[in-house]
Amino acid sequence: MQLNKFTDYALRILMYVARPSDVPYTIADIAEDLHVSQNHLVKVVHFMGKQHWIVTIRGKGGGLRLNPEAKNLKLGEIVRTLQGNHQIVECNTPPCVLRANCGLKGILDQALECFYQSLDQYTLGEVVQQGIIPSSTRSSIDFLELIQKA
């Protein structure tokens, strides 16, 4: 499973704005710090604003902040929303001649669901507070490593 760039950027933004700040974060500052185009971030921020994960403030002194309730969101829920209806394999377009006798799609769909269930063990708040998850409950792949490899 590879996260698309939209999901990657969104997760980075959520973790970035979850840090305490006296002033709202600006897209320009986030883009510079994360080395990402402002145009890309505008699209991602707009989407996350519609999801009520972040609060955007217009005008002078404006910017964005994390909606405090977003810290309770499960990572699997966030990634599912960001990835959309992503399937690992598509058997119908173009039609695969092997699909009548193939069990691969079902296995891959099951693996994808296990991936999301693994992410659902953690909230955004736990990810941004390093050390809050005891090492005995962490999966063998650290979430931050997972994002960086995507």
Stockholm file with secondary structure:
# STOCKHOLM 1.0

chainA/1-150         MQLNKFTDYALRILMYVARPSDVPYTIADIAEDLHVSQNHLVKVVHFMGKQHWIVTIRGKGGGLRLNPEAKNLKLGEIVRTLQGNHQIVECNTPPCVLRANCGLKGILDQALECFYQSLDQYTLGEVVQQGIIPSSTRSSIDFLELIQKA
#=GR chainA/1-150 SS CCCCHHHHHHHHHHHHHTSCCSSCBCHHHHHHHHTCCHHHHHHHHHHHHHTTSEEEECSTTCEEEECGGGGGSBHHHHHHHHHCSCCSCCSBTTBCTTGGGCCHHHHHHHHHHHHHHHHTTSBHHHHHSTTCSCGGGSCSSCHHHHHHHC
#=GC SS_cons         CCCCHHHHHHHHHHHHHTSCCSSCBCHHHHHHHHTCCHHHHHHHHHHHHHTTSEEEECSTTCEEEECGGGGGSBHHHHHHHHHCSCCSCCSBTTBCTTGGGCCHHHHHHHHHHHHHHHHTTSBHHHHHSTTCSCGGGSCSSCHHHHHHHC
//
